[in-house]
């Protein structure tokens, strides 16, 4: 997510599945985004926050705008953020297209994000919250620092794109009395995509367009790598504070359920410009066509589900 949308970052070391779900067996890095009250304070009815940044090392310019409104029983926040940068400068002075290049590869990056939150308190002890957060990062790189282990690759460019959208609904209940002090229930959905496109020219290589050996052939190659992950889940957690034996005890219990669906795609197109031939076999890796994409792709799909039941007591 955009850094300007963060309120704080929490790092929890060690197993934490009882509080954060089944994926927290090794620890948690939690990103907490801004709430409307973080801009409005306790009394303001509306607020605006503007932030502009410049980083000399990568000629980066950024702008973030946040606005918040407060009504009788609801608060709303919306924010947009954008950053445009180039490659990070270094002290290299060898500006060649070769394996000995020391200057950074030319790069342009656009990073944009959006955040929207609605918080409602319809009655005493009840809070409803809806949030949507998204980020898109696009980067174009001219690879001028070539690899010594792949001497036939004489030109390369790459486009990397990542997108993530997450939406959630949450209900919090704090009763005046009962067998729990706080109940939190939430559902969420997140879609994340990563796309990578590589473009290469291979010079004086073999008939198979090898990147490391051969002679007499010039080739142009396009490679695509896609990764998509869809996550849907929800959970309920109840907290109860008890006093016994002169000590305060916190009891937390709940359930967490999630489903993750992952899909990967790899594709390649190889033109031998010397012989005038086209193939989809690169270094022995053959892309076969299927009904979903007749041009030839490799698909990998992995569904998954997780269920966590947890009970934790702190003394």
C-alpha positions as CSV (number, residue, x, y, z in Angstrom):
1,X,0.0,0.0,0.0
2,X,1.0,3.6,-0.4
3,X,3.3,4.6,2.5
4,X,1.3,7.9,3.1
5,X,-1.8,5.8,3.9
6,X,-0.1,4.0,6.9
7,X,-0.8,4.9,10.5
8,X,1.7,2.4,11.9
9,X,3.4,-0.9,11.2
10,X,3.3,-3.6,13.9
11,X,5.9,-6.4,14.0
12,X,5.0,-9.5,16.1
13,X,7.7,-12.1,16.4
14,X,7.0,-15.8,16.9
15,X,3.7,-17.8,16.5
16,X,0.6,-15.6,16.5
17,X,-2.0,-17.7,14.9
18,X,-4.4,-17.4,17.9
19,X,-4.8,-13.7,17.2
20,X,-4.0,-13.3,13.5
21,X,-5.1,-16.5,11.8
22,X,-3.5,-19.7,10.4
23,X,-0.9,-17.8,8.3
24,X,0.7,-16.2,11.3
25,X,2.6,-19.3,12.5
26,X,6.0,-17.6,12.0
27,X,5.0,-14.1,13.1
28,X,3.2,-11.0,11.8
29,X,4.0,-7.8,10.0
30,X,0.8,-5.8,10.3
31,X,0.1,-2.6,8.3
32,X,-2.5,-0.4,9.9
33,X,-4.0,2.2,7.6
34,X,-5.4,5.6,8.5
35,X,-8.9,6.1,9.9
36,X,-11.0,9.2,9.4
37,X,-10.4,10.1,13.1
38,X,-6.7,10.3,12.5
39,X,-7.3,13.4,10.3
40,X,-10.4,14.7,12.1
41,X,-9.2,14.4,15.7
42,X,-12.0,14.5,18.3
43,X,-14.0,17.6,17.3
44,X,-13.3,18.6,13.6
45,X,-16.1,18.1,11.0
46,X,-13.8,18.0,8.0
47,X,-10.1,17.9,7.3
48,X,-7.7,17.9,4.4
49,X,-4.1,16.7,4.3
50,X,-1.7,17.3,1.4
51,X,1.8,16.0,1.1
52,X,4.4,16.6,-1.6
53,X,7.8,14.8,-1.7
54,X,10.9,14.9,-3.8
55,X,13.8,12.4,-3.7
56,X,17.0,13.6,-5.4
57,X,18.6,10.2,-5.6
58,X,16.0,8.9,-8.1
59,X,14.4,12.2,-9.2
60,X,11.2,11.0,-7.6
61,X,8.2,13.3,-7.2
62,X,5.2,12.3,-5.1
63,X,1.8,13.8,-4.2
64,X,-0.7,12.5,-1.7
65,X,-4.1,14.0,-0.9
66,X,-6.3,12.9,2.0
67,X,-9.7,14.2,3.0
68,X,-12.1,13.2,5.8
69,X,-15.7,14.2,6.8
70,X,-17.7,13.6,9.9
71,X,-21.4,13.4,10.4
72,X,-23.7,12.6,13.3
73,X,-23.1,8.8,13.2
74,X,-20.6,8.3,10.4
75,X,-17.0,9.3,9.3
76,X,-15.6,9.0,5.8
77,X,-12.0,9.1,4.5
78,X,-10.7,9.1,1.0
79,X,-7.1,9.4,-0.2
80,X,-5.1,9.2,-3.5
81,X,-1.4,9.0,-3.8
82,X,1.0,9.0,-6.8
83,X,4.8,8.8,-7.1
84,X,6.9,8.9,-10.3
85,X,10.6,8.0,-10.1
86,X,13.6,7.1,-12.2
87,X,16.5,4.7,-11.5
88,X,18.4,5.4,-8.2
89,X,21.7,7.1,-8.9
90,X,25.0,5.6,-7.8
91,X,28.7,6.4,-8.2
92,X,29.2,4.3,-11.3
93,X,30.8,6.0,-14.2
94,X,31.0,3.2,-16.9
95,X,28.1,4.0,-19.2
96,X,28.3,1.2,-21.7
97,X,26.0,-1.6,-22.9
98,X,27.9,-4.5,-21.5
99,X,28.6,-6.7,-18.5
100,X,31.2,-4.1,-17.3
101,X,28.6,-1.3,-17.0
102,X,28.6,0.3,-13.5
103,X,25.9,2.9,-14.0
104,X,22.3,1.9,-13.1
105,X,20.0,0.6,-15.7
106,X,17.6,3.3,-16.9
107,X,14.3,2.8,-15.3
108,X,10.9,4.7,-15.0
109,X,8.4,3.8,-12.3
110,X,4.8,5.0,-11.7
111,X,3.3,4.1,-8.3
112,X,-0.3,5.0,-7.5
113,X,-2.7,4.1,-4.7
114,X,-6.2,4.8,-3.4
115,X,-7.8,4.4,0.0
116,X,-11.4,4.8,1.1
117,X,-13.0,4.1,4.5
118,X,-16.4,4.5,6.0
119,X,-16.9,4.2,9.7
120,X,-20.5,4.2,11.2
121,X,-21.6,4.0,14.8
122,X,-25.4,3.4,14.5
123,X,-25.9,2.7,18.3
124,X,-23.9,2.6,21.4
125,X,-21.4,-0.2,21.5
126,X,-21.6,-0.9,17.8
127,X,-19.1,0.1,15.0
128,X,-19.4,-0.8,11.3
129,X,-16.4,-0.2,9.0
130,X,-16.0,-0.7,5.3
131,X,-12.7,-0.2,3.5
132,X,-11.2,-0.5,0.1
133,X,-7.5,-0.1,-0.7
134,X,-5.6,-0.5,-4.0
135,X,-2.2,0.0,-5.4
136,X,-0.7,-0.2,-8.9
137,X,3.0,-0.2,-9.7
138,X,4.4,-0.1,-13.2
139,X,8.1,-0.1,-14.0
140,X,9.9,0.0,-17.4
141,X,13.6,-1.0,-17.4
142,X,16.3,-0.8,-20.2
143,X,18.7,-3.6,-19.2
144,X,22.1,-2.1,-20.3
145,X,24.2,-4.0,-17.7
146,X,24.2,-7.3,-19.6
147,X,25.1,-10.7,-18.1
148,X,28.5,-12.2,-18.7
149,X,27.0,-15.7,-18.4
150,X,24.6,-15.0,-21.3
151,X,26.9,-13.4,-23.9
152,X,24.4,-13.8,-26.8
153,X,21.9,-11.5,-25.2
154,X,22.8,-8.1,-26.6
155,X,19.6,-6.1,-25.9
156,X,16.9,-6.4,-23.3
157,X,13.9,-4.4,-21.9
158,X,11.4,-5.3,-19.2
159,X,8.0,-4.2,-18.1
160,X,6.9,-5.1,-14.6
161,X,3.3,-4.4,-13.4
162,X,1.7,-5.2,-10.0
163,X,-1.8,-4.5,-9.0
164,X,-3.6,-5.2,-5.7
165,X,-7.1,-4.4,-4.5
166,X,-8.5,-5.3,-1.1
167,X,-11.9,-4.7,0.3
168,X,-13.2,-5.5,3.8
169,X,-16.2,-5.2,6.1
170,X,-15.9,-5.2,9.8
171,X,-18.3,-5.2,12.8
172,X,-17.2,-4.4,16.3
173,X,-19.5,-4.8,19.4
174,X,-18.6,-3.8,22.9
175,X,-21.6,-4.7,25.2
176,X,-22.2,-3.1,28.5
177,X,-22.1,-6.5,30.0
178,X,-21.9,-10.1,28.8
179,X,-19.6,-13.1,28.4
180,X,-17.3,-11.0,26.2
181,X,-16.0,-7.5,26.3
182,X,-15.4,-7.1,22.6
183,X,-16.5,-9.0,19.5
184,X,-14.9,-8.4,16.1
185,X,-16.2,-10.0,12.9
186,X,-14.8,-9.3,9.5
187,X,-14.9,-10.5,5.9
188,X,-12.5,-9.6,3.2
189,X,-11.5,-10.1,-0.4
190,X,-8.1,-9.4,-2.0
191,X,-7.1,-9.7,-5.7
192,X,-3.4,-9.4,-6.6
193,X,-1.7,-9.6,-10.0
194,X,1.9,-9.5,-11.1
195,X,2.8,-9.3,-14.8
196,X,6.3,-9.3,-16.2
197,X,7.1,-8.8,-19.9
198,X,10.7,-9.3,-21.2
199,X,12.0,-8.4,-24.7
200,X,15.4,-9.6,-25.9
201,X,17.6,-9.7,-28.9
202,X,20.2,-12.5,-29.2
203,X,23.0,-12.0,-31.6
204,X,25.2,-14.6,-33.4
205,X,23.6,-17.5,-31.6
206,X,22.6,-21.0,-32.6
207,X,19.5,-22.1,-34.5
208,X,17.7,-22.7,-31.2
209,X,18.4,-19.0,-30.1
210,X,20.5,-20.1,-27.1
211,X,21.5,-17.2,-24.8
212,X,25.0,-18.7,-24.2
213,X,26.3,-20.5,-27.3
214,X,26.1,-20.9,-31.1
215,X,26.8,-18.7,-34.0
216,X,25.3,-17.4,-37.3
217,X,21.7,-16.6,-36.1
218,X,20.0,-13.5,-34.8
219,X,16.8,-13.9,-32.7
220,X,14.1,-11.7,-31.2
221,X,12.3,-13.1,-28.1
222,X,9.3,-12.1,-26.0
223,X,8.6,-13.7,-22.6
224,X,5.5,-13.3,-20.4
225,X,5.2,-14.3,-16.8
226,X,1.8,-13.7,-15.0
227,X,0.9,-14.5,-11.4
228,X,-2.6,-14.0,-10.0
229,X,-3.8,-14.7,-6.4
230,X,-7.4,-14.3,-5.1
231,X,-7.9,-14.5,-1.4
232,X,-11.3,-14.5,0.3
233,X,-11.8,-15.0,4.0
234,X,-13.4,-13.9,7.3
235,X,-13.1,-14.4,11.0
236,X,-14.7,-13.8,14.4
237,X,-12.7,-12.9,17.6
238,X,-14.0,-12.4,21.1
239,X,-12.0,-10.9,23.9
240,X,-12.8,-11.1,27.7
241,X,-10.9,-9.5,30.5
242,X,-11.0,-11.4,33.8
243,X,-9.7,-10.5,37.3
244,X,-8.8,-13.5,39.5
245,X,-6.2,-14.1,42.2
246,X,-5.2,-10.4,42.2
247,X,-4.2,-10.6,38.5
248,X,-5.8,-9.4,35.3
249,X,-6.3,-12.1,32.6
250,X,-7.1,-11.5,28.9
251,X,-8.9,-14.4,27.2
252,X,-9.2,-14.3,23.4
253,X,-10.9,-16.9,21.3
254,X,-12.3,-17.1,17.7
255,X,-12.3,-18.7,14.3
256,X,-10.6,-17.7,11.0
257,X,-11.4,-19.1,7.6
258,X,-9.8,-18.2,4.2
259,X,-9.5,-19.5,0.7
260,X,-6.6,-18.7,-1.7
261,X,-6.6,-19.4,-5.4
262,X,-3.4,-19.0,-7.3
263,X,-2.8,-19.1,-11.0
264,X,0.5,-18.7,-12.9
265,X,1.1,-18.4,-16.6
266,X,4.3,-18.5,-18.7
267,X,4.5,-17.9,-22.3
268,X,7.2,-17.2,-24.9
269,X,7.5,-16.3,-28.6
270,X,10.8,-16.8,-30.4
271,X,11.6,-15.5,-33.9
272,X,14.8,-16.6,-35.6
273,X,15.3,-13.6,-37.9
274,X,18.1,-15.3,-39.8
275,X,16.1,-18.3,-40.9
276,X,12.7,-16.7,-40.8
277,X,11.2,-19.3,-38.4
278,X,9.0,-19.0,-35.4
279,X,8.7,-21.3,-32.4
280,X,7.5,-21.4,-28.8
281,X,10.3,-23.7,-27.5
282,X,13.0,-21.9,-25.6
283,X,15.9,-23.7,-24.0
284,X,14.0,-27.0,-24.1
285,X,10.9,-25.5,-22.4
286,X,8.0,-25.9,-24.8
287,X,4.8,-23.8,-24.4
288,X,1.8,-25.9,-25.5
289,X,-1.5,-24.4,-26.7
290,X,-4.7,-25.2,-24.8
291,X,-8.4,-24.2,-25.1
292,X,-8.0,-21.1,-22.9
293,X,-5.3,-19.6,-25.1
294,X,-4.6,-21.1,-28.5
295,X,-1.3,-19.2,-29.0
296,X,0.4,-21.5,-26.4
297,X,0.8,-21.0,-22.7
298,X,1.6,-22.9,-19.5
299,X,-1.0,-22.6,-16.8
300,X,-0.5,-23.5,-13.1
301,X,-3.6,-23.3,-10.9
302,X,-3.5,-24.0,-7.1
303,X,-6.6,-23.6,-4.9
304,X,-6.2,-23.7,-1.2
305,X,-8.3,-23.3,2.0
306,X,-7.3,-22.7,5.6
307,X,-9.3,-22.9,8.8
308,X,-8.0,-21.7,12.2
309,X,-9.6,-22.3,15.6
310,X,-7.7,-20.5,18.3
311,X,-7.8,-20.0,22.1
312,X,-5.3,-17.8,23.8
313,X,-5.0,-16.7,27.5
314,X,-2.6,-14.0,28.7
315,X,-1.8,-13.7,32.4
